[in-house]
């Protein structure tokens, strides 16, 4: 993967991101959520599911039931959250993506910053 293929959230104008992943059980989703919040890599995590995922894998099209985990974190903490999820996840190639938060309640964004700060 070249640096052109990889998007890294580093813009000073992006204060918060919503990162997401999926996993194959509610228990695994809860463990990923709790681990990230306990480590202060995210202010909170929401678990949605089950969801149906349809994707290409190993030369075929798969359809599986998964649980989606949405992490609210800062742009500065995202790289560490990504490393944490890669280490904790049991998928060979887990979905770990982040979307910048373009706007939000100032109080909520401040809360994310305060809670997703290493102590």
matplotlib code that plots the C-alpha trace (Angstrom):
import matplotlib.pyplot as plt

x = [0.0, 1.4, 0.9, -1.5, -3.7, -4.0, -6.0, -4.8, -7.0, -4.6, -6.3, -6.4, -9.9, -11.2, -11.8, -13.8, -14.2, -16.6, -14.7, -16.4, -15.8, -17.9, -17.7, -19.6, -21.1, -22.7, -20.2, -17.2, -18.7, -19.2, -15.6, -14.2, -16.4, -15.5, -11.8, -11.6, -13.6, -11.7, -8.4, -9.8, -9.3, -13.0, -15.4, -18.2, -19.1, -22.4, -23.3, -25.8, -27.0, -27.4, -26.8, -26.5, -23.2, -22.7, -19.1, -16.5, -14.2, -11.9, -13.2, -16.9, -19.7, -20.5, -23.6, -23.2, -24.8, -22.6, -22.6, -21.4, -19.5, -19.3, -16.6, -16.7, -13.2, -10.8, -8.8, -5.7, -6.7, -7.8, -4.4, -4.1, -7.7, -7.0, -3.9, -5.9, -8.7, -6.3, -4.7, -8.0, -10.0, -10.1, -10.9, -8.1, -9.0, -11.4, -13.3, -11.8, -12.7, -13.2, -15.5, -14.7, -17.4, -18.0, -20.2, -21.7, -22.9, -19.9, -20.7, -20.7, -17.5, -15.9, -17.1, -15.5, -12.2, -12.3, -13.1, -10.9, -7.8, -5.0, -4.8]
y = [0.0, 3.4, 6.6, 7.7, 4.7, 5.5, 8.3, 9.6, 12.0, 14.7, 18.0, 20.6, 21.4, 17.9, 17.6, 14.4, 11.3, 8.4, 5.2, 1.9, -1.8, -4.9, -8.3, -11.6, -11.5, -9.2, -10.3, -9.5, -6.1, -5.4, -6.4, -4.1, -1.2, -1.6, -2.1, 1.1, 3.2, 1.8, 2.7, 6.2, 5.7, 6.7, 8.7, 6.2, 3.3, 2.3, -1.2, -1.7, -5.1, -7.4, -6.1, -8.1, -7.7, -8.7, -8.6, -10.2, -12.6, -15.5, -15.4, -15.4, -13.3, -13.8, -12.8, -12.8, -11.4, -8.9, -6.3, -2.8, -0.8, 3.0, 4.8, 8.5, 9.8, 12.6, 12.9, 12.8, 9.5, 7.8, 6.2, 4.7, 3.4, 1.8, 0.1, -1.1, -2.5, -4.3, -6.0, -6.9, -8.0, -11.6, -10.9, -11.4, -8.0, -6.1, -3.1, -0.1, 3.2, 6.7, 9.5, 13.1, 14.9, 18.0, 19.7, 18.9, 20.4, 22.2, 20.7, 17.2, 17.7, 19.0, 16.0, 13.7, 15.5, 15.4, 11.7, 10.5, 11.9, 9.7, 10.1]
z = [0.0, -1.0, 1.0, -1.7, -1.0, 2.7, 4.1, 7.5, 9.5, 10.5, 9.5, 12.3, 11.1, 11.9, 15.6, 15.8, 13.7, 13.8, 13.3, 12.6, 12.4, 12.2, 13.9, 13.9, 17.3, 19.8, 22.5, 20.3, 19.4, 23.1, 23.9, 21.1, 22.3, 26.0, 25.3, 23.2, 25.7, 28.7, 27.0, 26.3, 22.6, 22.1, 24.2, 23.5, 21.2, 19.9, 18.8, 16.0, 14.9, 13.7, 10.2, 7.0, 5.2, 1.5, 0.3, -1.9, -0.1, -1.3, -4.8, -4.0, -2.6, 1.1, 3.0, 6.8, 9.9, 11.7, 14.5, 13.6, 16.2, 15.9, 17.9, 18.6, 19.0, 18.1, 14.9, 17.0, 18.8, 15.6, 14.7, 18.1, 18.0, 14.6, 16.0, 19.0, 16.8, 14.5, 17.5, 19.2, 16.1, 15.0, 11.4, 8.8, 7.2, 9.5, 8.4, 10.1, 8.6, 9.9, 8.7, 9.7, 11.7, 9.7, 12.3, 15.7, 19.0, 20.5, 23.9, 22.5, 20.5, 23.7, 25.6, 22.9, 23.3, 27.1, 27.2, 24.4, 26.0, 27.5, 31.2]

ax = plt.figure().add_subplot(projection="3d")
ax.plot(x, y, z, "-o")
ax.set_aspect("equal")
plt.show()
